[in-house]
Amino acid sequence: MAETSEAVAWLRLVRWCGGVIVVEIAVMKYLASFILFLCGVFYKSSRDTLKNLLIKRAL
């Protein structure tokens, strides 16, 4: 009887760890996409300001 309860405890632990890992992966993917989005916005805005500066300088 003790062995089965131990096995159940191990299964619960493994399932809990698996759930934590899945959540961590989801959070990492979300953070990575958010960081890439911010970098893209920053790159686009900095590129636009550079273009505007070059156009003003050319004029």
Distance bins in CASP14 RR format, pairs under 12 A and 6 or more apart:
PFRMAT RR
TARGET T0000
AUTHOR 0000-0000-0000
RMODE 2
METHOD distances of the structure
MODEL  1
1 7 0 0 0 0 0 1 0 0 0 0 0
1 8 0 0 0 0 0 1 0 0 0 0 0
2 8 0 0 0 0 0 1 0 0 0 0 0
2 9 0 0 0 0 0 1 0 0 0 0 0
3 9 0 0 0 0 0 1 0 0 0 0 0
3 10 0 0 0 0 0 1 0 0 0 0 0
4 10 0 0 0 0 0 1 0 0 0 0 0
4 11 0 0 0 0 0 1 0 0 0 0 0
5 11 0 0 0 0 0 1 0 0 0 0 0
5 12 0 0 0 0 0 1 0 0 0 0 0
6 12 0 0 0 0 0 1 0 0 0 0 0
6 13 0 0 0 0 0 1 0 0 0 0 0
7 13 0 0 0 0 0 1 0 0 0 0 0
7 14 0 0 0 0 0 1 0 0 0 0 0
8 14 0 0 0 0 0 1 0 0 0 0 0
8 15 0 0 0 0 0 1 0 0 0 0 0
9 15 0 0 0 0 0 1 0 0 0 0 0
9 16 0 0 0 0 0 1 0 0 0 0 0
10 16 0 0 0 0 0 1 0 0 0 0 0
10 17 0 0 0 0 0 1 0 0 0 0 0
11 17 0 0 0 0 0 1 0 0 0 0 0
11 18 0 0 0 0 0 1 0 0 0 0 0
12 18 0 0 0 0 0 1 0 0 0 0 0
12 19 0 0 0 0 0 1 0 0 0 0 0
13 19 0 0 0 0 0 1 0 0 0 0 0
13 20 0 0 0 0 0 1 0 0 0 0 0
14 20 0 0 0 0 0 1 0 0 0 0 0
14 21 0 0 0 0 0 1 0 0 0 0 0
15 21 0 0 0 0 0 1 0 0 0 0 0
15 22 0 0 0 0 0 1 0 0 0 0 0
16 22 0 0 0 0 0 1 0 0 0 0 0
16 23 0 0 0 0 0 1 0 0 0 0 0
17 23 0 0 0 0 0 1 0 0 0 0 0
17 24 0 0 0 0 0 1 0 0 0 0 0
18 24 0 0 0 0 1 0 0 0 0 0 0
18 25 0 0 0 0 1 0 0 0 0 0 0
18 26 0 0 0 0 0 1 0 0 0 0 0
19 25 0 0 0 0 1 0 0 0 0 0 0
19 26 0 0 0 0 1 0 0 0 0 0 0
19 27 0 0 0 0 0 1 0 0 0 0 0
20 26 0 0 0 0 0 1 0 0 0 0 0
20 27 0 0 0 0 0 1 0 0 0 0 0
21 27 0 0 0 0 0 1 0 0 0 0 0
21 28 0 0 0 0 0 1 0 0 0 0 0
22 28 0 0 0 0 0 1 0 0 0 0 0
22 29 0 0 0 0 0 1 0 0 0 0 0
23 29 0 0 0 0 0 1 0 0 0 0 0
23 30 0 0 0 0 0 1 0 0 0 0 0
24 30 0 0 0 0 0 1 0 0 0 0 0
24 31 0 0 0 0 0 1 0 0 0 0 0
25 31 0 0 0 0 0 1 0 0 0 0 0
25 32 0 0 0 0 0 1 0 0 0 0 0
26 32 0 0 0 0 0 1 0 0 0 0 0
26 33 0 0 0 0 0 1 0 0 0 0 0
27 33 0 0 0 0 0 1 0 0 0 0 0
27 34 0 0 0 0 0 1 0 0 0 0 0
28 34 0 0 0 0 0 1 0 0 0 0 0
28 35 0 0 0 0 0 1 0 0 0 0 0
29 35 0 0 0 0 0 1 0 0 0 0 0
29 36 0 0 0 0 0 1 0 0 0 0 0
30 36 0 0 0 0 0 1 0 0 0 0 0
30 37 0 0 0 0 0 1 0 0 0 0 0
31 37 0 0 0 0 0 1 0 0 0 0 0
31 38 0 0 0 0 0 1 0 0 0 0 0
32 38 0 0 0 0 0 1 0 0 0 0 0
32 39 0 0 0 0 0 1 0 0 0 0 0
33 39 0 0 0 0 0 1 0 0 0 0 0
33 40 0 0 0 0 0 1 0 0 0 0 0
34 40 0 0 0 0 0 1 0 0 0 0 0
34 41 0 0 0 0 0 1 0 0 0 0 0
35 41 0 0 0 0 0 1 0 0 0 0 0
35 42 0 0 0 0 0 1 0 0 0 0 0
36 42 0 0 0 0 0 1 0 0 0 0 0
36 43 0 0 0 0 0 1 0 0 0 0 0
37 43 0 0 0 0 0 1 0 0 0 0 0
37 44 0 0 0 0 0 1 0 0 0 0 0
38 44 0 0 0 0 0 1 0 0 0 0 0
38 45 0 0 0 0 0 1 0 0 0 0 0
39 45 0 0 0 0 0 1 0 0 0 0 0
39 46 0 0 0 0 0 1 0 0 0 0 0
40 46 0 0 0 0 1 0 0 0 0 0 0
40 47 0 0 0 0 1 0 0 0 0 0 0
40 48 0 0 0 0 0 1 0 0 0 0 0
41 47 0 0 0 0 0 1 0 0 0 0 0
41 48 0 0 0 0 0 1 0 0 0 0 0
42 48 0 0 0 0 0 1 0 0 0 0 0
42 49 0 0 0 0 0 1 0 0 0 0 0
43 49 0 0 0 0 0 1 0 0 0 0 0
43 50 0 0 0 0 0 1 0 0 0 0 0
44 50 0 0 0 0 0 1 0 0 0 0 0
44 51 0 0 0 0 0 1 0 0 0 0 0
45 51 0 0 0 0 0 1 0 0 0 0 0
45 52 0 0 0 0 0 1 0 0 0 0 0
46 52 0 0 0 0 0 1 0 0 0 0 0
46 53 0 0 0 0 0 1 0 0 0 0 0
47 53 0 0 0 0 0 1 0 0 0 0 0
47 54 0 0 0 0 0 1 0 0 0 0 0
48 54 0 0 0 0 0 1 0 0 0 0 0
48 55 0 0 0 0 0 1 0 0 0 0 0
49 55 0 0 0 0 0 1 0 0 0 0 0
49 56 0 0 0 0 0 1 0 0 0 0 0
50 56 0 0 0 0 0 1 0 0 0 0 0
50 57 0 0 0 0 0 1 0 0 0 0 0
51 57 0 0 0 0 0 1 0 0 0 0 0
51 58 0 0 0 0 0 1 0 0 0 0 0
52 58 0 0 0 0 0 1 0 0 0 0 0
52 59 0 0 0 0 0 1 0 0 0 0 0
53 59 0 0 0 0 0 1 0 0 0 0 0
END
